[in-house]
Amino acid sequence: MELTIEQIAPGKTAIAVDPRAPDTQIASNPNTNPQLLRKIATGKDWELRRLVASNPNTPTDILWQLGIDFPEAILKNPVFELLQLEQLHLAAEIPHATLTSLLQCDEVPRIFMEYAVSQQDYSLWLAVAYNPHTPSILLENLARKSRHQDRELIRAVAAHPHTPHHLLAEIIEIGSGVAQIVAENPQTSVTILEKILHKYGKANDPTSTTLVALHPHLTPRLLMQMHLAPNESAAQSLWLAKQIATTSTQLMELAQTEWDVLRLAVVRHPNTPGTIVEQIWHKMRTNHRNPHQLARLMYDSFVSNPNTSTLLRGELRKLLQW
């Protein structure tokens, strides 16, 4: 039988709610009976379920169920802080799927991250590694737990903005794949970029060299010193293409280049119009002798531009089949 507001007697933590109130008000009202909130949580209305996740009168077991889809709402729910005070080891009591979602949120308590890192659970480790606010000490712990070059965990650490420089310098030794991710990390120092260039720059695959050249830290002077630009004019152009303030008009002019590195820098810039992105794609696809060498880099560069058309995105997927 369907549960109605009239059939639910207000408990100690709830008072009567006007049955004529809109559903959104009932779901968000902290005086709504917990059993009615439980019923709403089982429905299909996404917004009502989110409001129930934010309601401090929602039963704890329902909060954990909703936390998979609405982790931010759970963390901002006033009752969450009370639950932490009542249960010193709250993270251990939260269902695994919900904890994994919470760990990926900006506002997750650090103690939750520490608990996750202490467990022998790869999915929890990944959730922590992908959180942009994870502190460096925990990233170091996670790096020690990753034993294989192709593991996603070490790649997440390589891309993290808080990974300390000494750790980035260590993990580039794992292999070119990890080194390329480090080369794309905006926090990577010039010293580490030079090490990547020295170790992997002479390989047949030009990806590492291209990624180092595209790094925002490399000024025209450094590009010339590291022999990453054919001439000073090209170095200046590449530097301009990497600046966020560069206009679409300037980028259209820069796109006339025959230098693939500069082309990719133009493609990556959010101010580059979709028509120019498409022109560059057709030039690189036609002229590149060994497209498989830069396939992943080309794909990532083109799809990262918000102006890339849906049609072109479909073509780009073929890159990964080369």
ChimeraX attribute file (.defattr): number of C-alpha atoms within 10 A of each C-alpha:
attribute: neighborCount
match mode: 1-to-1
recipient: residues
	/A:1	3
	/A:2	5
	/A:3	11
	/A:4	10
	/A:5	17
	/A:6	11
	/A:7	9
	/A:8	14
	/A:9	13
	/A:10	18
	/A:11	13
	/A:12	8
	/A:13	11
	/A:14	15
	/A:15	13
	/A:16	14
	/A:17	17
	/A:18	12
	/A:19	11
	/A:20	9
	/A:21	9
	/A:22	9
	/A:23	12
	/A:24	14
	/A:25	15
	/A:26	24
	/A:27	27
	/A:28	21
	/A:29	19
	/A:30	20
	/A:31	20
	/A:32	27
	/A:33	25
	/A:34	23
	/A:35	18
	/A:36	20
	/A:37	25
	/A:38	20
	/A:39	15
	/A:40	19
	/A:41	23
	/A:42	13
	/A:43	10
	/A:44	9
	/A:45	10
	/A:46	12
	/A:47	11
	/A:48	21
	/A:49	25
	/A:50	22
	/A:51	23
	/A:52	34
	/A:53	32
	/A:54	28
	/A:55	26
	/A:56	22
	/A:57	25
	/A:58	26
	/A:59	16
	/A:60	17
	/A:61	12
	/A:62	17
	/A:63	28
	/A:64	21
	/A:65	18
	/A:66	21
	/A:67	25
	/A:68	18
	/A:69	18
	/A:70	22
	/A:71	27
	/A:72	20
	/A:73	20
	/A:74	26
	/A:75	20
	/A:76	16
	/A:77	20
	/A:78	14
	/A:79	18
	/A:80	18
	/A:81	11
	/A:82	11
	/A:83	13
	/A:84	13
	/A:85	11
	/A:86	10
	/A:87	11
	/A:88	10
	/A:89	14
	/A:90	15
	/A:91	20
	/A:92	13
	/A:93	10
	/A:94	18
	/A:95	14
	/A:96	16
	/A:97	15
	/A:98	20
	/A:99	23
	/A:100	21
	/A:101	18
	/A:102	29
	/A:103	25
	/A:104	22
	/A:105	18
	/A:106	13
	/A:107	14
	/A:108	22
	/A:109	14
	/A:110	15
	/A:111	13
	/A:112	18
	/A:113	24
	/A:114	17
	/A:115	15
	/A:116	24
	/A:117	22
	/A:118	14
	/A:119	10
	/A:120	10
	/A:121	11
	/A:122	16
	/A:123	14
	/A:124	22
	/A:125	27
	/A:126	22
	/A:127	22
	/A:128	31
	/A:129	30
	/A:130	19
	/A:131	19
	/A:132	14
	/A:133	17
	/A:134	24
	/A:135	18
	/A:136	16
	/A:137	13
	/A:138	22
	/A:139	26
	/A:140	17
	/A:141	14
	/A:142	21
	/A:143	21
	/A:144	10
	/A:145	15
	/A:146	17
	/A:147	11
	/A:148	10
	/A:149	16
	/A:150	13
	/A:151	11
	/A:152	15
	/A:153	24
	/A:154	25
	/A:155	23
	/A:156	22
	/A:157	30
	/A:158	29
	/A:159	24
	/A:160	26
	/A:161	16
	/A:162	18
	/A:163	25
	/A:164	18
	/A:165	13
	/A:166	10
	/A:167	15
	/A:168	25
	/A:169	19
	/A:170	11
	/A:171	19
	/A:172	23
	/A:173	15
	/A:174	14
	/A:175	14
	/A:176	20
	/A:177	15
	/A:178	23
	/A:179	30
	/A:180	24
	/A:181	21
	/A:182	30
	/A:183	30
	/A:184	19
	/A:185	19
	/A:186	13
	/A:187	19
	/A:188	25
	/A:189	17
	/A:190	16
	/A:191	11
	/A:192	20
	/A:193	27
	/A:194	16
	/A:195	15
	/A:196	24
	/A:197	22
	/A:198	12
	/A:199	16
	/A:200	21
	/A:201	18
	/A:202	11
	/A:203	12
	/A:204	8
	/A:205	15
	/A:206	14
	/A:207	22
	/A:208	27
	/A:209	22
	/A:210	22
	/A:211	23
	/A:212	27
	/A:213	29
	/A:214	23
	/A:215	22
	/A:216	18
	/A:217	18
	/A:218	21
	/A:219	17
	/A:220	22
	/A:221	14
	/A:222	15
	/A:223	24
	/A:224	17
	/A:225	10
	/A:226	16
	/A:227	12
	/A:228	20
	/A:229	22
	/A:230	11
	/A:231	12
	/A:232	13
	/A:233	11
	/A:234	20
	/A:235	23
	/A:236	16
	/A:237	21
	/A:238	27
	/A:239	23
	/A:240	21
	/A:241	27
	/A:242	21
	/A:243	12
	/A:244	10
	/A:245	10
	/A:246	17
	/A:247	15
	/A:248	16
	/A:249	12
	/A:250	15
	/A:251	23
	/A:252	17
	/A:253	12
	/A:254	19
	/A:255	24
	/A:256	13
	/A:257	15
	/A:258	13
	/A:259	14
	/A:260	17
	/A:261	20
	/A:262	26
	/A:263	23
	/A:264	25
	/A:265	27
	/A:266	33
	/A:267	29
	/A:268	22
	/A:269	25
	/A:270	17
	/A:271	20
	/A:272	25
	/A:273	19
	/A:274	17
	/A:275	13
	/A:276	20
	/A:277	25
	/A:278	18
	/A:279	12
	/A:280	22
	/A:281	20
	/A:282	11
	/A:283	13
	/A:284	18
	/A:285	13
	/A:286	10
	/A:287	12
	/A:288	12
	/A:289	9
	/A:290	11
	/A:291	15
	/A:292	15
	/A:293	15
	/A:294	17
	/A:295	19
	/A:296	16
	/A:297	18
	/A:298	24
	/A:299	17
	/A:300	14
	/A:301	17
	/A:302	25
	/A:303	20
	/A:304	14
	/A:305	19
	/A:306	14
	/A:307	19
	/A:308	20
	/A:309	15
	/A:310	10
	/A:311	9
	/A:312	15
	/A:313	13
	/A:314	11
	/A:315	11
	/A:316	19
	/A:317	14
	/A:318	11
	/A:319	17
	/A:320	11
	/A:321	8
	/A:322	11
